[in-house]
């Protein structure tokens, strides 16, 4: 969620920090600020709203110094105002914070009783005030930071600078990610490696409970007890050029067009084209012996997991439970020992999914995570990682990461089906052939852009939209409705098509478009009947189908978008792309902020 950057070294910090905050805009934010040390004094500039507002402030009142911290805030406690913007602090210390301090109210009362004066409504200021309190008592910056960390409950990633201590930044993490970047006589802190991409490729990841003292010459790492620890320096493959728009209007548009290559890259990692077999990385357990799977994720990743559940049950005959991660840990379900815990996340830092992972491990599950960031916290805590080769996804609304996740889940389904004896060689070859055909079929979807735009013109005028689908098309409908809500602010709900007459049909009239995903196959006729029921109530039918289903649907629907016919197994992957494009086209018509929709964050690192 919030973005953090820290710089200590030889160059002016503010331009470096500001550019890095630009790269963190995808995380979602509503205010921003930078603090530096100028002649030993803490100076800061803050602004509500987008970074352009902060740029205007910096143009009027520059902020020199070679040691500094920066922040993009996504409000949790306190309104998104300049006063509540980070960095927070006093004349002695300045702090930026990502996360939520759960015991801040108790700490605030304690500190106010001790004479500390607060000026914001945020939980984060409590950290700065407690450090300041310890500094007033005569503790060193290292001691004051450590004493404060021991009192904090909740999730945090922190970067801290101290008056009179140029050339030093202290960072800490508990439940929220933080990385250290190693440069030449210059060091960096960031919420993720993307923030530091143009600055360095040498990265160290803090483990949960770590804190670090960063100086131009390097970094020292400590655990929560203050004991020195070693954290390996890794080389990231991410380069600065990989995060541009490449001529597209929005990151989302670029990422939509990357579906074919991302699907191909992901499948290439998991399929041997010569033998037409799925080849998973070595797993520390036997797939044939897995008695049951539990899938958990959040947002779009959860809908990918729902499609995975259809596949795993149908083709691998593996019993599967699925829960949104934010509910699973509190439902505390009984889990079969030796079961498969399957977690899905783009960032690998999603707080609820990470908490579910830890609960699954305690319950004796084998942990496999489907991730786009293979050096993330979830990756480090999993037994195995099945990586999606999606590259950086900057737009808040997930697109290409979703089809990459589906590509991985499809390969896992084939591997499990083979291992459990439910797929023979011929079936595996057919399914693998269908998967290898996906990149070219996905590319053909963009030939339907004009038809999708005609559909978008109708949706853009609506206040409410219904999405329908059956079988594995139901999660595709859920994904379409979510995308529309996220980036257009139009209310949209998705239902299993057979459930429409159990309530939602009462909503249908000429003002409510009904968007349906109806691939040809065994569920086509059933879904067609549901659409006829909606049509009889005056519904405006907008349908995604394939070349085989299109002739029958053209008689019924106002707009039909015809995508390539593919195997029933891979249909959800192809069908996902046009429903995402529809949301994008509607957002263009509505004039909304496509890449950074209001109130949303890309990486949800608090519960």
C-alpha positions in Angstrom: 0.0 0.0 0.0 2.0 3.0 1.2 5.3 3.5 -0.6 8.6 4.1 1.2 12.0 5.3 -0.1 15.1 6.1 1.7 18.5 7.4 0.4 21.8 8.0 2.0 25.0 8.8 0.2 26.7 11.3 -2.1 24.0 12.8 -4.4 21.1 15.1 -3.7 18.4 12.9 -2.1 15.2 14.7 -3.1 15.3 14.0 -6.9 16.2 10.4 -6.3 13.4 9.9 -3.8 10.8 11.7 -5.9 11.6 9.6 -9.0 11.4 6.4 -6.8 8.0 7.6 -5.5 6.8 7.9 -9.0 7.6 4.2 -9.5 5.6 3.4 -6.4 2.5 5.2 -7.6 1.0 1.9 -8.6 0.7 1.0 -5.0 -2.1 3.6 -4.5 -1.8 6.7 -2.4 -3.6 10.0 -1.5 -0.7 12.2 -0.2 3.0 12.3 -0.4 6.0 13.8 1.3 9.8 13.9 1.6 12.1 14.7 4.5 15.9 15.3 4.3 18.7 16.4 6.6 19.8 20.0 5.7 22.9 21.2 7.7 22.0 18.6 10.3 18.4 19.7 10.6 15.3 17.8 9.6 13.4 19.5 6.8 10.3 18.2 5.1 7.8 19.0 2.3 4.3 17.4 2.1 1.2 17.6 0.0 -2.2 16.0 -0.2 -3.2 14.4 -3.5 -1.0 13.2 -6.3 2.8 13.6 -6.6 2.3 16.6 -9.0 1.1 18.5 -5.9 4.3 17.6 -4.1 6.3 18.6 -7.1 4.8 22.1 -7.0 5.7 22.4 -3.4 9.3 21.4 -4.1 9.5 23.8 -7.0 8.6 26.7 -4.6 10.6 25.5 -1.7 13.5 23.1 -2.7 14.7 20.5 -0.3 18.5 19.9 -0.3 20.4 17.2 1.5 22.0 13.8 0.7 20.1 11.9 3.4 16.4 11.6 3.1 13.2 9.6 3.2 10.0 9.7 1.2 6.5 8.4 1.3 3.3 8.0 -0.6 0.4 7.5 1.8 -2.7 5.4 1.5 -4.8 6.6 4.4 -5.8 4.2 7.2 -6.0 6.4 10.3 -6.8 10.1 9.7 -8.1 11.8 6.6 -5.8 12.2 3.5 -4.7 15.8 4.3 -1.3 17.5 4.2 -1.2 17.5 8.0 -1.6 13.7 8.1 0.8 13.1 5.2 4.2 11.5 6.0 6.9 12.0 6.9 5.9 12.6 10.5 8.3 13.7 13.2 9.8 16.4 15.4 12.9 18.5 15.2 14.9 15.5 16.3 13.5 12.7 14.1 11.4 12.0 11.0 9.6 8.8 10.1 7.8 7.2 7.2 5.6 4.2 7.9 3.7 1.6 5.8 1.3 -0.5 7.9 -1.0 -0.2 10.9 0.1 0.2 14.5 -2.6 -1.6 16.4 -1.7 -0.4 19.9 -1.2 3.3 18.9 -4.0 4.6 21.1 -2.4 3.2 24.3 1.0 4.4 23.2 -0.3 7.8 22.4 -2.0 8.2 25.8 1.2 7.1 27.5 3.4 9.5 25.4 1.0 12.5 25.9 1.2 11.8 29.6 5.0 12.0 29.3 4.9 15.4 27.7 4.9 14.5 23.9 2.8 16.8 21.8 0.9 15.2 18.8 -0.2 17.1 15.7 -1.8 14.5 13.5 -4.7 12.0 13.6 -2.5 9.1 12.4 -1.3 6.0 14.1 2.1 6.5 12.4 3.0 9.7 14.4 3.1 7.5 17.5 6.3 6.0 16.2 8.0 9.3 15.7 6.8 10.6 19.1 8.1 7.5 20.9 11.5 7.7 19.2 11.6 11.4 20.1 10.7 10.6 23.7 13.7 8.2 24.0 16.0 10.7 22.3 15.0 13.3 24.9 15.9 10.8 27.6 19.4 10.7 26.2 19.3 7.5 24.2 21.2 7.3 20.9 19.3 7.0 17.6 20.1 3.2 17.5 18.9 2.7 21.0 15.8 4.9 20.6 14.7 3.1 17.5 15.2 -0.3 19.0 13.3 0.6 22.2 10.5 1.9 20.1 10.3 -1.2 17.8 10.0 -3.4 20.9 6.8 -1.6 21.8 5.0 -1.6 18.5 2.2 -4.0 17.8 0.8 -4.5 14.3 2.4 -4.2 10.8 5.0 -1.8 9.8 7.8 -1.0 7.4 9.8 2.1 8.5 12.5 4.5 7.4 13.8 6.9 10.0 16.3 9.8 9.9 17.7 11.7 12.8 18.8 15.4 13.2 22.5 15.6 13.6 23.1 12.2 12.1 23.6 12.8 8.4 24.6 9.7 6.5 22.4 7.3 8.4 18.9 5.9 7.8 17.3 3.2 10.1 14.8 0.9 8.5 12.6 -1.8 10.0 10.0 -4.3 9.0 7.3 -6.4 10.6 4.5 -7.7 8.4 5.1 -5.2 5.6 7.9 -5.5 3.0 11.2 -3.5 3.0 14.3 -3.9 0.9 17.8 -2.5 1.1 19.6 -1.5 -2.1 23.4 -1.5 -2.4 25.0 1.2 -4.6 28.4 2.7 -4.9 29.0 4.8 -1.8 25.2 5.2 -1.7 22.5 3.1 -0.2 18.8 2.9 -0.6 15.6 1.6 1.2 12.4 0.8 -0.7 9.0 -0.8 -0.3 10.0 -3.1 -3.1 12.7 -3.6 -5.7 10.7 -1.8 -8.4 11.2 1.5 -6.5 15.0 1.0 -6.7 15.1 -0.5 -10.2 17.2 2.3 -11.9 19.4 2.8 -8.9 20.7 -0.7 -8.2 20.2 -4.4 -8.9 21.8 -5.5 -5.7 19.1 -6.0 -3.1 18.8 -7.5 0.4 15.4 -8.4 1.8 14.7 -7.8 5.5 13.1 -10.8 7.2 10.1 -10.3 9.5 11.3 -8.6 12.7 14.5 -7.3 11.2 15.8 -3.8 11.4 18.8 -2.2 9.7 21.2 0.7 10.0 22.1 2.0 6.6 25.1 4.2 5.8 26.8 5.1 2.6 29.2 2.2 3.1 26.7 -0.5 3.6 24.0 -1.9 6.0 24.0 -3.7 9.3 21.1 -6.0 10.1 19.6 -6.9 13.4 16.8 -9.1 14.7 14.2 -7.8 17.2 16.4 -8.7 20.1 19.1 -6.5 18.7 21.4 -9.4 17.7 23.4 -8.9 14.4 22.1 -11.1 11.6 23.2 -11.7 8.0 20.9 -11.1 5.0 22.1 -12.2 1.6 22.5 -9.7 -1.2 20.6 -10.8 -4.3 20.8 -9.6 -7.9 17.4 -8.7 -9.2 16.6 -9.0 -12.9 14.4 -6.0 -12.9 15.7 -3.1 -14.9 14.4 0.5 -15.2 13.3 0.2 -18.8 10.8 -2.5 -18.0 8.4 -0.1 -16.2 7.7 2.4 -19.0 4.4 2.7 -20.9 6.0 2.0 -24.2 3.8 4.5 -26.1 0.5 3.3 -24.6 -1.9 5.7 -22.9 -2.0 3.8 -19.6 -0.1 1.1 -17.9 -3.3 -0.9 -17.9 -3.5 -0.7 -21.7 0.1 -1.8 -22.1 -0.4 -4.7 -19.7 -3.6 -5.8 -21.5 -1.5 -6.1 -24.7 1.1 -8.1 -22.8 -1.3 -11.0 -22.2 -0.1 -13.1 -25.1 3.6 -12.8 -24.3 3.1 -13.3 -20.5 1.0 -16.4 -21.0 3.7 -17.7 -23.4 6.6 -16.9 -21.1 4.8 -18.6 -18.1 3.9 -21.7 -20.0 7.5 -21.9 -21.4 8.8 -22.3 -17.9 6.4 -25.2 -17.1 6.0 -27.1 -20.3 8.5 -29.2 -22.3 7.3 -28.5 -25.9 9.2 -31.5 -27.3 7.5 -34.1 -25.0 4.2 -32.1 -24.6 4.5 -32.7 -20.8 4.2 -30.3 -17.9 7.4 -30.2 -15.9 7.1 -28.6 -12.5 10.1 -27.6 -10.3 11.1 -30.1 -7.7 8.6 -30.3 -4.9 9.4 -31.5 -1.4 6.3 -33.8 -1.4 4.6 -36.3 -3.6 1.7 -34.9 -5.7 0.2 -38.4 -5.9 -0.2 -38.5 -2.1 -2.0 -35.1 -1.6 -5.4 -35.9 -0.1 -7.0 -32.5 -0.4 -6.2 -28.9 -1.4 -7.1 -25.6 0.2 -6.8 -22.5 -2.1 -6.8 -19.0 -0.7 -6.1 -15.6 -2.1 -7.6 -12.0 -2.3 -9.2 -10.0 -5.1 -8.5 -11.1 -8.6 -6.2 -13.8 -7.4 -9.1 -15.3 -5.6 -11.1 -15.5 -8.8 -8.1 -17.2 -10.4 -8.2 -19.7 -7.6 -11.9 -20.3 -8.2 -11.1 -21.3 -11.8 -8.2 -23.4 -10.5 -10.7 -25.2 -8.2 -12.9 -26.1 -11.2 -9.9 -27.5 -13.0 -8.4 -29.4 -10.1 -11.7 -31.1 -9.2 -12.7 -31.9 -12.8 -9.4 -33.0 -14.3 -7.3 -34.1 -11.3 -10.2 -35.3 -9.2 -8.7 -33.6 -6.2 -11.1 -32.3 -3.5 -10.6 -28.5 -3.1 -11.7 -26.0 -0.6 -11.4 -22.3 -1.3 -11.6 -19.2 0.9 -10.8 -15.5 0.6 -7.7 -15.2 2.7 -9.2 -12.4 4.9 -11.8 -14.9 6.1 -10.0 -18.2 6.1 -7.8 -17.5 9.1 -10.7 -16.5 11.2 -12.9 -19.3 10.1 -10.1 -21.6 11.3 -11.2 -24.7 9.3 -9.9 -28.1 10.2 -7.3 -29.1 7.6 -6.3 -32.6 6.6 -2.6 -33.2 7.6 -0.4 -33.4 4.5 -2.8 -31.4 2.4 -1.8 -28.9 -0.2 -2.1 -25.2 0.8 -2.2 -23.3 -2.5 -1.8 -19.6 -2.3 -2.0 -17.0 -5.1 -0.7 -13.5 -5.0 0.9 -11.1 -7.5 3.1 -9.3 -5.0 3.8 -12.1 -2.6 3.3 -9.5 0.2 -0.5 -9.5 0.6 -1.1 -9.4 4.3 -4.2 -11.6 4.6 -2.8 -14.2 2.2 0.5 -14.3 4.1 -1.4 -14.7 7.4 -3.3 -17.6 5.8 -0.1 -19.2 4.7 1.3 -19.2 8.2 -2.0 -20.7 9.5 -1.8 -23.4 6.9 1.8 -24.2 7.8 0.8 -24.6 11.5 -1.9 -27.0 10.3 0.6 -29.3 8.6 -0.1 -28.3 5.0 2.4 -28.4 2.1 2.7 -24.8 1.0 2.9 -24.0 -2.7 2.5 -20.3 -3.8 1.7 -18.9 -7.2 3.6 -15.6 -7.2 4.9 -13.0 -9.6 7.6 -11.8 -7.2 9.8 -14.8 -6.4 11.9 -13.0 -3.7 8.8 -11.9 -1.7 8.0 -12.8 1.8 5.5 -15.5 0.7 8.1 -17.0 -1.6 10.6 -17.3 1.3 8.0 -18.9 3.5 6.7 -21.5 1.0 7.8 -25.0 0.4 7.7 -24.3 -3.4 7.0 -21.4 -5.7 5.3 -21.7 -9.1 6.3 -18.4 -10.6 4.3 -16.3 -13.0 6.5 -14.6 -15.6 4.4 -11.5 -15.8 7.0 -8.8 -15.2 6.1 -5.7 -13.3 2.4 -4.9 -13.2 2.0 -1.2 -12.5 -1.7 -0.6 -13.0 -3.6 -1.1 -9.8 -6.2 -3.2 -11.6 -4.6 -6.6 -12.2 -4.7 -7.9 -15.8 -1.8 -9.9 -17.2 -0.9 -11.3 -13.7 -4.4 -12.9 -13.7 -3.9 -14.8 -16.9 -0.4 -15.8 -15.8 -1.8 -17.2 -12.6 -4.3 -19.2 -14.6 -1.6 -20.5 -16.8 0.3 -21.8 -13.8 -2.8 -23.3 -12.2 -3.6 -25.0 -15.5 -0.2 -26.6 -15.6 -0.5 -27.6 -11.9 -3.8 -29.2 -12.7 -2.2 -31.3 -15.5 0.6 -32.4 -13.2 -1.7 -33.4 -10.4 -4.1 -35.2 -12.8 -1.2 -37.2 -14.2 0.3 -37.9 -10.7 -3.1 -39.0 -9.4 -3.7 -41.3 -12.3 -6.7 -39.4 -13.7 -5.0 -38.1 -16.9 -3.4 -40.5 -19.3 -0.7 -39.5 -21.8 -3.2 -38.7 -24.5 -5.3 -36.5 -22.3 -2.2 -34.7 -21.1 -1.0 -34.1 -24.6 -4.4 -32.7 -25.6 -4.5 -30.3 -22.7 -0.8 -29.2 -23.2 -1.5 -28.6 -26.8 -4.4 -26.4 -25.9 -2.2 -24.5 -23.5 0.5 -24.0 -26.0 -2.0 -22.6 -28.5 -3.1 -19.9 -26.0 -0.6 -17.1 -26.9 -1.8 -16.9 -30.5 -5.5 -17.2 -29.5 -5.0 -14.5 -26.9 -3.6 -12.2 -29.5 -6.6 -12.7 -31.7 -8.9 -11.2 -29.0 -7.6 -7.7 -29.7 -9.1 -8.0 -33.2 -12.5 -7.6 -31.5 -11.7 -4.1 -30.0 -14.3 -2.4 -32.1 -17.1 -4.7 -30.9 -15.9 -4.3 -27.3 -16.1 -0.5 -27.7 -19.7 -0.8 -28.9 -20.4 -2.8 -25.8 -18.5 -0.2 -23.7 -20.7 2.6 -25.0 -23.8 0.9 -23.5 -22.2 0.0 -20.2 -20.8 3.5 -19.7 -24.3 4.9 -19.6 -25.4 2.4 -16.9 -25.5 2.8 -13.1 -25.7 -0.9 -12.4 -24.5 -3.9 -14.4 -25.0 -7.6 -14.0 -22.4 -10.2 -15.1 -23.4 -13.8 -15.6 -21.4 -17.1 -16.2 -21.7 -20.8 -15.6 -19.0 -23.2 -14.5 -15.5 -21.9 -14.9 -17.1 -18.8 -16.7 -18.6 -17.7 -13.4 -15.3 -16.6 -11.9 -14.6 -14.9 -15.3 -17.8 -12.9 -14.7 -16.7 -12.1 -11.2 -13.4 -10.8 -12.5 -15.2 -8.7 -15.1 -17.5 -7.1 -12.5 -14.6 -6.4 -10.2 -12.6 -4.7 -13.0 -15.6 -2.5 -13.9 -16.1 -1.5 -10.3 -12.4 -0.8 -9.8 -11.7 1.5 -12.6 -15.1 3.0 -13.7 -16.9 3.2 -10.3 -20.0 1.7 -11.9 -21.8 -0.7 -9.6 -21.5 -4.2 -11.0 -22.3 -7.6 -9.6 -21.6 -11.1 -10.9 -23.8 -14.2 -10.4 -23.7 -17.8 -11.4 -26.1 -17.8 -14.3 -28.3 -20.4 -12.7 -28.8 -18.2 -9.6 -30.2 -15.3 -11.6 -33.8 -16.3 -11.1 -33.3 -16.8 -7.4 -33.2 -13.1 -6.8 -31.1 -10.9 -9.1 -33.6 -11.2 -12.0 -35.7 -8.7 -10.1 -33.1 -6.0 -10.9 -33.3 -6.4 -14.6 -34.9 -3.7 -16.8 -33.8 -1.6 -19.8 -31.4 0.4 -17.6 -29.4 -2.6 -16.4 -27.1 -4.2 -19.0 -26.5 -7.9 -18.6 -22.9 -8.9 -19.5 -22.5 -12.7 -20.0 -19.6 -15.0 -20.8 -20.9 -17.9 -22.8 -18.3 -20.1 -24.5 -19.6 -22.9 -26.5 -19.6 -26.4 -24.9 -21.6 -28.4 -22.5 -23.0 -25.5 -20.5 -23.9 -23.3 -23.5 -27.6 -24.2 -23.8 -28.2 -23.8 -20.0 -26.7 -20.4 -20.1 -28.6 -19.5 -23.2 -31.8 -20.2 -21.4 -30.8 -17.9 -18.6 -30.1 -15.1 -21.1 -33.5 -15.6 -22.7 -35.1 -15.2 -19.2 -33.2 -11.9 -18.9 -34.2 -10.8 -22.3 -37.9 -11.4 -21.6 -37.6 -8.9 -18.7 -36.2 -6.2 -20.9 -32.5 -6.8 -20.2 -29.9 -5.5 -22.7 -27.7 -8.5 -23.4 -24.0 -8.0 -24.0 -22.3 -11.3 -24.7 -18.8 -12.7 -24.9 -18.7 -16.0 -26.8 -16.7 -17.8 -29.4 -17.0 -18.5 -33.1 -19.2 -21.5 -32.5 -21.6 -19.9 -30.1 -21.9 -16.5 -31.9 -24.6 -17.5 -34.5 -27.2 -18.4 -31.9 -26.4 -15.5 -29.7 -26.6 -12.8 -32.3 -30.4 -13.4 -32.5 -30.7 -12.6 -28.8 -28.0 -10.1 -27.8 -27.5 -6.4 -28.5 -23.8 -6.8 -28.9 -21.8 -10.0 -29.3 -18.0 -10.1 -29.0 -16.7 -13.2 -30.7 -13.4 -14.5 -29.4 -11.5 -17.5 -30.8 -12.9 -21.0 -30.0 -10.5 -23.0 -27.8 -10.6 -26.1 -25.8 -13.1 -26.0 -22.9 -10.1 -26.4 -20.5 -8.4 -23.2 -21.6 -11.6 -21.2 -22.4 -11.5 -19.2 -19.1 -8.1 -17.8 -19.9 -9.1 -16.5 -23.3 -12.5 -15.3 -22.1 -10.9 -13.2 -19.3 -9.1 -10.9 -21.7 -12.1 -9.3 -23.4 -13.9 -8.7 -20.1 -10.9 -6.8 -18.8 -10.7 -4.8 -22.0 -14.3 -3.9 -21.6 -13.6 -2.3 -18.2 -10.7 -0.4 -19.7 -12.8 1.0 -22.6 -15.6 2.0 -20.3 -13.1 3.8 -18.1 -11.8 5.7 -21.1 -15.4 6.9 -21.8 -16.0 7.8 -18.2 -12.7 9.7 -17.9 -11.6 8.0 -14.7 -8.0 7.6 -13.5 -7.4 4.2 -15.1 -4.0 3.2 -13.5 -4.7 4.7 -10.1 -8.4 4.4 -9.2 -9.6 6.1 -6.1 -9.2 4.5 -2.7 -7.4 1.4 -4.1 -3.8 0.1 -3.6 -1.9 -2.4 -5.6 -0.1 -4.1 -2.8 -2.4 -4.6 0.2 0.1 -5.0 3.0 -2.3 -4.4 6.0 -5.2 -6.5 7.1 
